[in-house]
Amino acid sequence: MRTIRLLTLAFLLAAALPAGPVDFGLNEYKSALAARNLKWKIAYEVTSDPPESYRIEPYKYGGAHVTGGDLRGLMYGLLEAAEQIRTTGRLKQVHANPTTMIRGARLYARDANFTPERWRAYFETLARDRFNRFTLIYTEPPRDLQYLRGVTQTAADFGIDFTLALWEHEPDAALDKILAACPRIHTVQVRNTSHDLDTYRSLVLKPLRAAGRRVALDPEPEFAKPAAESGVAIRIDPPSWPPNFDIDGPPEFERHALFYYTFGRVAYDLKAAPPAGQNAVEFRAAAQLTSLLAMAEARSNDWSASISEAVHNRVDHIASAKRTPLETVSALNATAALLAKSSAPDFQLIAKMACEAAEKQRAAYEAELSEGTHQLAATPAPLKSLPRPQISHTPVKTAAPEQAVEVTIQINPAKEATIVRLHYRPIDSAETTAVEKPAAPSVSFTIPGSLSDLLYYFEILNRENTGWFEPDPFTTSPYHVIKIEPKP
C-alpha cells in the first residue's frame, strides 16, 4: 500500500511540470544540437497539412523550418530533425505522412506497475517510434485512480491517445468515478463476460453519456448497435492498409527497442530505414511481418476478409478481391522462415509471433470451413490468382458541396475482368456504398453530391472469383479522397 501511495505522489508532483508533445520534440532537438555543439535556430508551426504529417525545410545557414499537420505531426518533425542531427550532424529536407493511421501498443496493468519515471520512458519510446495509441488492460477494476490519472496524463504529454480497457470482469458502477478522476481518458473498451444488455446499458452506456465530455466506446460487435442507438460515441478508426493495429508489446521495453522500432516506424513509413548496425534484409523481412501480423489480427475490413467472410465467399463462390486469411497465413510462414537464423532477438520474437498467428489463423479457418462444408461432396478448390492487368485512373481531388462527381477507370486488357465495383463513403463514416457495373476497357461511375469529404476506391473482379483493388493497397494509399470545398 505504501508503494502505491508513493507512486501516486510521484505522479502528482510530475503533473505540476508543463509538458506536451511539442515540448518533448523541441527538447530533443535542443539536446541534439548541444551534443553536436551547434547553435542553429529553428522555426516551427502547425499547418493545414494532413494530421500526423510533417515537413523539414533546412536553412542554408543551419537550422530548419519544421511544420506539422497537428501537434503530434509537429512533434514527429522535431524528433526526426533531432535524429538527423545526432546521426549526421546536418539536416535534410523531409516530407512524411503516416501509412497506417492507428499504430497502437497495449499492456496488461498487472504487467505494467511502472514507476512514474518508467512510464515516462515508455511513452518516450512510443512517441519516438511513431506510436499514437496506448491501451492499458485491467482484468479487475482499477483501484488507485490517481495513479491511473498520472498514467493517462503522461501519455498525453507525448501525444499518445489513451484507451482504458476493462476485460474479463463485469463492468461495475465505478466507471463514472474513473472517468471523473481521469479526464484524459477519451476511449473505453469493455469486454465483459455476461453479455447482458441491460447490465451493459446501466454500467457502461449510462456513465459514458454522463461523462460531461466525449468519451468514445470501442464495443463488442453485439453491443455496437445498441450503443450507437443510445447516443454514445463509437470509436471508428480511420481506414488504413496495412491495417491499424494494437500490438501486445513486451513490458520490458528497454530490452526490446528494436521490436518497438520495427512495428512503429514501419507502420508510419513503409520505407523506414533499419537502425544503425541492423541487417537490412532481416529488417525488411521483420517489417513485412509487422504488416502481416496486423492483417491477421484485423477485423473484416475494406481490403481483408475475416475468416467467416472468406469461408462464406469460398463455399458460395462469391467473388471478392479481398485478401484471404490463407493468403496471410502463407505469407506469414514464408517470411518468418527468412528470420530463422537471425542474430537479433527481437526479430526472432517477431518471427515467433508470426508463426503462432499463422497456426491460429489456419486452424480457425479450417474449423470454420469444415463446419460450413460438411454437407458438400468435396472441399472447394483453391482460388487461383491471375496477373494484374494495367489499371489506370485519374483521381478526383476536389468537388463543390452537393455536386455529383464522375470517376472513370481504365482496364487493359479487360478480358479477364468480369465486374467493376466502386466503393465510396464519407470519410468520417464506416458505412460504405458499393455500385457495380460489367467490366469493360473503360467504366464510369457517378458519386452523389456530399457535404463531407469522401473516400473511394475500385474493386475489379475476375473470372476466378478473385480480383484487384485500385489503388493497389500493397503499393500505395488504398483509397482516394475527394475534398469538399467550403460553401461560399
N, C-alpha and C positions, 0 to 999 in steps of 0.2 A: 504494500500500500504506500509506503514511504517513497519507493521508486516512482510510482505513478504520480504522486504529488510533486516530486522534483521535476519530472518530465513536463508536467503541466505548467509549473512555474517557469521553466526554461522557455517554453513556447510563449508564455505571456510576456516575458522580458524581450524575446526576439521580435514580437509583434510590434513593439514600440519603435523599431528601426524602419525608416522609409525604404520601400523596396518595390520592384516591379520588373517586368521582363526587359524594358529598355534600359533600366539602371544596370541590370545584370550584363547585358550586351556591351554597354558603354564601359563598365568597369573592366570587362575582359579586354576590350580594345586598348584602354589606357595601360593595363598591365602588360600587354604585348609590346606596346611602344616603349615602356620603361625597360623591359627585358632587352630590347634592341638599342636602348639609349637614343631613341628617336623623339622628336618633338613636333610631329605632324599634327595639323589641325584636322578637324572632321566636322562636316555639316550633316545633319540627319533629320529626317522628317517622315511623316506618314502621308502617303499619296492615295490616289484613287485606283491604283493597280489592284489586281485580284488579291483576296485575302491570303496571307502567309507567303506571298511572293516578296522578293527583294531585288534591289539593284545596287551595284557598287560602281561608281564612276570615279576613277582615280584622278587626282590633280597632277599636273606635270611637275610641280614643285614638292610633291609628297602630300599624303593625306588623301581624303576622298569625300565624295558626296554619297551618303548611304540613304536609301529610301526603302520603305516597306509598305505593302498594301494594307497593313494593320500593325498593331503594336507587336504582335508575335512575329510577323514578317520582318519588321524593323530589327527586332532582337536577332533574328537569324542572320540578317545582313551584317550587323555589328560583330556577331560571333564569327562569321565567315571572314570578315576583314581581319579580326584578331588572329585567326588561324593562318591566314596568308602571311601576316607579318611574322608570326612565330616560325613558320617553316621556311620562308624565302626572304624575309626582310623587305618585301615590296608588295604592292597591291596591283591586282589586275581587274579588268572590267568583268563583271558577272551580272547576269540576269537570270533569276531562278524562280520556278513555280513548282508547287508540290504536285507529284504524280498521284499519290494515294492521299485522299482527303483526311481520313482518320487513321492516325498512327498511335495506337494505344498499347499501354502495358498495364498489367494488373498483378496485385499481390494479395494473398490472404493476410488478414490482420494478425492472425496467430503467428505468422512467419515474419512479420514486419514491425515488431515492437522496437522501433528505432528511437534513438535519441533525437532531439531537435537538430543537432548538428548533422547527424547521419541522414535525416530526412532532407535537409538542405543539399547535402552532397548527392543524394539520389535524384532529386529534381533537377539539379545542375546537370547531371548525366543525361537525363531525359531531354532537357532543353538543348544541350549541345548536339545530341543525336537526332534532333528534329521530331521527337515525340510530341503530340499535342493533347493526349488524353491519358488519364490515370484512373484506374478503378481499384478501390480498396474493398475487399470482400470480407464481410463479417458473417460467420456461421452461427453466432449468437449475438443478441443485441449489444451494441457498444455501450460501455459503462462510463468512461471518462470523456464527457462531451467537450470539455475544454481542451483536452489533448487532441481530439478529433478536429476541433476548430483550428488548432495550430497547424495540423497537417494540411487541411484544406487551404489555409491562408498561404502556407509555404508553396503549395502547388501553384496558386495564383501568381505568386511573386515571380515564377519562372514561366508564365504563360501556358500552364498545363491545366486543362479543364478536368475538374474532379468529379468522379461518379461514385456515389455511395451504393454499394451492392449488399443487399441483405439476402443471404442464401441459406437454405437448409433449415430454416426455423420459421415459425409462424410470425407474420408481421404483428407487432404489438402497438399499443397506444402511445409508445414513446416516439413515433416518427415525427409527430408535431413538435416535440421538445428538441429532437435532433435538428430539425430544420430551423427552429428558432435560435438554437445555440450556434449553428454553423451557417452563416449567411452566404458563404462561398460555395455551398452545395447547390448546384443548378440541375443536376440529373440524379435520379434514383432508379435503381434496378432491383426488383423484388422477385425472388424465386422461392415462393412458399411451397409448403407440402400438402396442404389440404385441398387446394384448388377450389375453395368455396367462394363463390362470387360475392355473397353478402358480407363475408369477413373481409374480402378484398376491398369492397366499396367503403366499409366503415373505417378500416385501419390503414388503408393506403390512399385511396382516391380522395377521401374527405380531408385528411391532413394536407395533401398536395394542393387542393383547391383553396385551403385556408392559410397557405403559407405566406401570403402577402407579397409574393414575388413569383416570377415564372420559374417553376421547377418542373422539368420535363421528366416523363416516365418512360423507361425502356421496359415495356411489359412483356410478359409471356404471351405467345401468339393467341392463346384462348381468351385473354383479357384485353387484347388490343381494341376491339370494337367497343365493349362496354366502357373502357377508359376514355376513348375518344368521345363517345356519346355523353359522358359525364362532364365534359368540358375541360378535362385535364390535358395539358400539353403533352404530346407524344414525341419522343426523340426520333427524328428522321435524319439518318446520316446521309450526307450528300453522295451521289453515285460516284463510283470510282472503280477503275480496273488497272492494276491488280486491286482486289477488294480491300476495303477498310478492314482493320484487324485490331484485336486486343490480345496480345501475347501474354502467356504466363512466364514472365521473366524470372531468372534466378534472384532470390533475395540478396545473395552475396554479390551485389552488382559491382563492387570494387574488383572482384576477381574475374568478372565477365564483361570487361569493357568491349571486347571485340564482338560479342553476342549482341549487345545493345546497339553498337555502331552499325553492324550489318543490317539489323532489322530497321532501325530508324532512318539512317542515311539513305539506304536504297529505296525505301518506301517514299521518301521525299524526292529523291532524284535517282532514277533507274541507272544513270551513268556515273553514279558516285564512285570516286576512286578508292582503292583499298588503303588502309592506314599504312604508314611507312613500315617497311620490313615484312609485310604480309605477301604471301604468294598470290599474284594477280589471278591466275587460273582458278585456284581454290576459292578465292574471294568471289569471283563471278559465279561459281557453282553454288556457294553458300547464299549469295544474293538471289539467285534463281529459286533456291529452296524457300527463302522467306516469302516470296510471292506465291509459290505453290502451296505453302502451308496456310496462307491467308485464303486461298481458293478452297482448300479442303475444309476449313472451318466456317466459311461464309454460308449464310442462308441463301436460298434461291434468290438470284438477282437477275438483272438485265442480261448478263453475259455468261452466267454459270448456273447450271441446273442442279437442284438438290437431288438427293438420292431418289426420293419419291417421284419427283418430276421426271428424272431421267428414265426410271423404270417404266413409268406410265407411258412416256413417249416411245420407248423401245417396244413394249408389248403391243401398243395400239398403233404402231407405225406412224407416229406423229413427227412431222419434220420440224427440226429445230437446229439453229446454228450455235446454240449454247454449248459451252464446254461441258463434257460429261464427267461424272466422278471417276470413271475408269480411265479416262484420258489423264486426269490429275494424278491418279494412282501410278500409272505407268511413268509419268514424268518425275514424280517424287522418288520412286525407286531407282530410276536410271541416273538421276542427278546425285542422289545420296551416294551411289556407288563411286562417284568421282572423288568423294572425300573419305573413302575407306582408309586411306593411308596418310591422311593429313596429320601434320605435327601440331596443329593448333587445336587445343581442347574445345574451344568454342565452336569451331567448325565441326568437330566430331559431335558436339551436343546438338547442333542444328541438324546434322545428318541423322542422328538417332531420333530426334523429334519427327523428321520426315518419314522414316521407316515405320515408326509407330502410327503416325497419321495415315499412311498408306494402308497398313494392315487393318486398321479400324474402319477405314473407308471401304475397302474391298469387302470385308466381312458384312458390313451393314448393307452394302449394295446387293451382294449375293443372297442375303437373307430376305430382303425385300423382293428381289426378283423371283426367288423360289416361292414365296408366298403368293405372288401375283400370277405366276405361270403354272401352278400345279395342275391346272386342267388342260394345259396346252400339250400337244403331242410332242413338241420339241422346243428347246430353248431357242429364242430368236437369234438369227445370225448376227454376227458383229457388224457394226456400222462401218462403212467404208469412207475414207477421206478422198476427196477429189482435189486436184490442184486449183488454187485460187485464180480466177480469171482477172484480167485487168479491169479494175473498178475505179471510176473517177466521178468526182462530184465537186462542184464549186459551192462552198458553204455560204449560206446567207447569214450575215453578221448582225444586221440591224433591221428593225421594222418599226413603223409607226404604230401607236396604240390602236388595237382592234382592227388592224389591217391584215387581211389574209396574205399568206406567204406561199409562193410556189417553189418547190425544191425538185431538182431533177438529178437522176443518177444514170450513168452510162456503164454498160457491161460489155466487155469484148474478150472472147466471144461469149455469147449468151446461150449457146446451145445446151449446156449442162444445167443452166438455171431453170427453175420452174415457177417460182413465186418471188416477188419482191415485197417486203413489208417495210413500212415507215412506222417507227415508234417515236412518239413525242409526248411531252408533258411540261407543265410549268416547272421551273427549276426548283421551286420550294414545295413540290408535291411528290408523293410516292405513287400516285395513280397515273399509269401510262396508257395512252390510247394507241392502238395499233391498226393500221389500214394496210390492206394488201391488194396487189394487182398482179396479173400474169407477167412473167418475166419477158423482157424484150431488150434490144440493144439500148434503148433509152426509155426511161419510165419517169413520169412526173406525178407529183402529189401536191395537194393544197392543204396547208395547215391553217385552221381557222384563226382569226384575229384574237389577240390576247392583250391583257393589261400587265401581265407578268412576263419576265424573261422566260424563254423556252429552251429546252434542250431536245435534241432529236438525233436519231441515227437510223441506219438502214440494216435490214436483215435479208440476205439473199439466200434462198433455199434451192437445193438441187435435187436431182433425181434419186440420189442415195439417201434422202431424208436428213442430210446434214446441210451445212451451209457456211456462209461467211458473213462477217459484220463489216460495215463501212461507217465510220472509220474502223480500221483494224485495231482492236484493243491491245494486241501484242506488240504494236509498234508506235502507237501514239495515243493521245487522249481519246477515249472511246465514244465521245459524242461531240456534237457541235452545239454552240449556244447562240441563240438569237437574242440580242439585247433590245428590249423595247424602249424606244425613246420616250422621254418625259412628255406629258401632254402640254401643248402650247398654252 
